[in-house]
């Protein structure tokens, strides 16, 4: 059974930094494209960053230049380094994986990030 476990969320002041981690198990990690999403109550879940099996990354304009996604295939872990955080970055952050062969998608349980002004 595939499991994604996020960690690293918390409370930080505006301008600060946090690093989120997502540890994957139950899957061959290198077969998965990984991503981070975030969601605010009452709003749709939005994409924050993606990283392919080959390490290619992509970001929406809202976080480009501030967030960096990376992966450590030896540790089956994907990271999200968040710098210059803003109050509008406050959300529950979710780890996502898509298996390249089967197309199956999995989600973590989410980790809360709160940025105070």
N, C-alpha and C positions, 0 to 999 in steps of 0.2 A: 504494500500500500504506500502510495506516495504521500509524503508529509513535507510541508514547508513551514518552518518555524522562524518567525521574525523576532528580532530583539534590537535594542538600542534606542527605542523611543523615549520621550521624556519631555520635560519642561525646559525651555531655553529662552533667553532674552533675544529680542530682535538684534540681528547682526551676528549672532552666534552660530555655532556649528553643531551638527550631530552626525553620527554615522550609524546607519541602519545595517543590520546583517540579516540574511535569510539562509538558513541551513536546510538543505534538501536531503531527503532520504527516500529509499524505496524506488529509485529510478537511476538510470545511467545519466548522470548530470550532463555529460558532454553532448548528449542527444537533445538537450532542451534549450530553447530560446527562453530567456528570462526577462522579467520586467518588474517594475514597481508602479503601482497605482496609488491614488489617494482618494479619499471620500470624506465629504463634509455632510453632516445630517441634512437631509432634505434635498441633496444634490446628487447628480449622477457621479459614478466613479470615473475619475479621469486619469489618463496615462501620464506618468511622470518621467519614465526613462525605460529604454529597452536596450538589451544587449543580446546579440545573436550568438549562436554556437561558436562562430568564428571571431567573436569579439567586437563586431561592429556595433556602435552605439548610436542612439538617436534620442533627442529631447524635444519637448515642446518649447515654444518661445518663453513661456512663463518661468521656466527653470534653467534655460540654457545659460551656460556660463557660471551658474551657481551650484548646480548639482552634478555629480559624477557617478555613473554606475560602473561597476567593475565586477569581475568574477574570478574566483580561485577554484579552478577545476579540481585541484588536488584535495581541496577541503570541501568540495560540493557546496560552495557558499557564494552568494552574490551579495554585493554591498551597494549602499547608496550613501555617498558622502554629500552632505548638504551644508553649504556655506552661505554666509550672508542671508540668514533666514529672516523671513518677514512674517508678520502676524497672519497674512493670508495663506501662508504655508501650513497653518494649523489644520490638521486632518488626521484621520486614521490611515496609515500607510499599509498597503497590502503587497505582498510578494506574489508573483504570478509566474507560472512556467507552462510552456507549450512544448509537448514532445514532437520533435520534427518528423518522426515517422508515422506515429499514430494520430497526431493532432489533438491528443487529449490535453485538457487544460486543468491546471490545479491552482488552488489559492491557499495562501496562509491565513492565519486567524486575524492578522492585523496588529499593528502597534501604534499607539497614540503619540502624535507629535503635537506639542502645544508651544507656540511662540508668543511670548508676551511683549507688549509694546512698551 
